[in-house]
Amino acid sequence: MTEGPKRSKSSRNRNAVAIGAAAAAAIGGLAAGGKNAETQPADATDVEPIASNDVGAPREFRVQQEWDIKQTKNEQVDFFIEFLQWKNRDKTKLWLERVHHYGPMISQKLAERGMPQDLLWLATIESGLDANAYSKAKAAGLWQFIEETGERYGLEVNEYVDERRDPVAATDAALDYLNKLHGRFGSWYLSAAGYNTGENRVERIVKEKAGGRFGDESVFWEIDRHLPSETRDYVPVMLAMGHIGKDPAKYGFTDLEPQAPYAYDEVTVPGGTKLSQVAEQQGVDVEAIYELNRHLVKKMTPPNREWNVRVPRKQAAPVLAADVADNGDRAE
């Protein structure tokens, strides 16, 4: 392991209880926080062939070095930098490697909306950028939506589909939610706090403890002691992750192995098609199909409607209705 900078005395003396809170925040599953598929039932005689989807993944992804949310480095942020750098080191390393997997897609969606690129670090601390993350609070996916909030922002959640586990749909929903929060608070720090603990609680505390001074990032540091401990640490952890993510080598992360960008092609299949059949027809490892379609929780497409199944990039072959209808591997 590469040795990083020496630990500061102030950081070493912080209460151990705070480390527990940091661990909870950094691991994810904190938020209460797409689109519903409105496809028509499949016509078994007329299934579309391959559709390609770049999901915005460039060949190379470089983390934005400039801050586009307010940059803060204070005692709280320094403490959590140290936590991520040392106690959480193995997980932090993995998250930094995953940034190159989901970061291109998230970055493009942020750019399309004119939202800060630094919101990538919110997703990172929510789930460790694990699309299959599931918390004790029953929050799922990259952005850790609970079912009710996910459905409120257009995610389909039922016995066949859980779009909270779809990195693309969940990112759309999360950015819708964060945009709404920013419109309400005028502050990305308060928006992050609202994403974690609920907007009504944050609004009430700002009104009670800061005279309703929305639109000012510094207000978060005035009200943080009145927030739940998890939320109090949430913004410092997000900022700490940003400091490390922008310059990993400075913090001793010199042996990263960046993961390949998240990218796929799609094939359109009838309802009720098993993913194992798609893998066989495409001639690819079934685990690769499962990995790209985690949101299909029964490892099959929903019945009674066409569905676009994701397949590894540049390996897709046209799928015809007869391919899935005649081989007997469809669900009844």
Rosetta blueprint (number, residue, H / E / L):
1 M L
2 T L
3 E L
4 G L
5 P L
6 K L
7 R L
8 S L
9 K H
10 S H
11 S H
12 R H
13 N L
14 R L
15 N L
16 A H
17 V H
18 A H
19 I H
20 G H
21 A H
22 A H
23 A H
24 A H
25 A H
26 A H
27 I H
28 G L
29 G L
30 L L
31 A L
32 A L
33 G L
34 G L
35 K L
36 N L
37 A L
38 E L
39 T L
40 Q L
41 P L
42 A L
43 D L
44 A L
45 T L
46 D L
47 V L
48 E L
49 P L
50 I L
51 A E
52 S E
53 N E
54 D L
55 V L
56 G L
57 A L
58 P L
59 R L
60 E L
61 F L
62 R L
63 V L
64 Q L
65 Q L
66 E L
67 W L
68 D L
69 I L
70 K L
71 Q L
72 T L
73 K L
74 N L
75 E H
76 Q H
77 V H
78 D H
79 F H
80 F H
81 I H
82 E H
83 F H
84 L H
85 Q H
86 W H
87 K H
88 N L
89 R H
90 D H
91 K H
92 T H
93 K H
94 L H
95 W H
96 L H
97 E H
98 R H
99 V H
100 H H
101 H H
102 Y H
103 G H
104 P H
105 M H
106 I H
107 S H
108 Q H
109 K H
110 L H
111 A H
112 E H
113 R H
114 G L
115 M L
116 P L
117 Q H
118 D H
119 L H
120 L H
121 W H
122 L H
123 A H
124 T H
125 I H
126 E H
127 S H
128 G L
129 L L
130 D L
131 A L
132 N L
133 A L
134 Y E
135 S L
136 K L
137 A L
138 K L
139 A L
140 A E
141 G L
142 L L
143 W L
144 Q L
145 F E
146 I L
147 E H
148 E H
149 T H
150 G H
151 E H
152 R H
153 Y L
154 G L
155 L L
156 E L
157 V E
158 N L
159 E L
160 Y L
161 V E
162 D E
163 E H
164 R H
165 R H
166 D L
167 P H
168 V H
169 A H
170 A H
171 T H
172 D H
173 A H
174 A H
175 L H
176 D H
177 Y H
178 L H
179 N H
180 K H
181 L H
182 H H
183 G H
184 R H
185 F H
186 G L
187 S L
188 W H
189 Y H
190 L H
191 S H
192 A H
193 A H
194 G H
195 Y H
196 N H
197 T H
198 G L
199 E H
200 N H
201 R H
202 V H
203 E H
204 R H
205 I H
206 V H
207 K H
208 E H
209 K H
210 A L
211 G L
212 G L
213 R L
214 F L
215 G L
216 D L
217 E L
218 S L
219 V H
220 F H
221 W H
222 E H
223 I H
224 D H
225 R H
226 H H
227 L L
228 P L
229 S H
230 E H
231 T H
232 R H
233 D H
234 Y H
235 V H
236 P H
237 V H
238 M H
239 L H
240 A H
241 M H
242 G H
243 H H
244 I H
245 G H
246 K H
247 D L
248 P H
249 A H
250 K H
251 Y H
252 G L
253 F L
254 T L
255 D L
256 L L
257 E L
258 P L
259 Q L
260 A L
261 P L
262 Y L
263 A L
264 Y E
265 D E
266 E E
267 V E
268 T E
269 V E
270 P L
271 G L
272 G L
273 T E
274 K E
275 L H
276 S H
277 Q H
278 V H
279 A H
280 E H
281 Q H
282 Q H
283 G L
284 V L
285 D L
286 V H
287 E H
288 A H
289 I H
290 Y H
291 E H
292 L H
293 N L
294 R L
295 H L
296 L E
297 V L
298 K L
299 K L
300 M E
301 T L
302 P L
303 P L
304 N L
305 R L
306 E L
307 W E
308 N E
309 V E
310 R E
311 V E
312 P E
313 R L
314 K L
315 Q L
316 A L
317 A L
318 P L
319 V L
320 L L
321 A H
322 A H
323 D H
324 V H
325 A H
326 D L
327 N L
328 G L
329 D L
330 R E
331 A L
332 E L
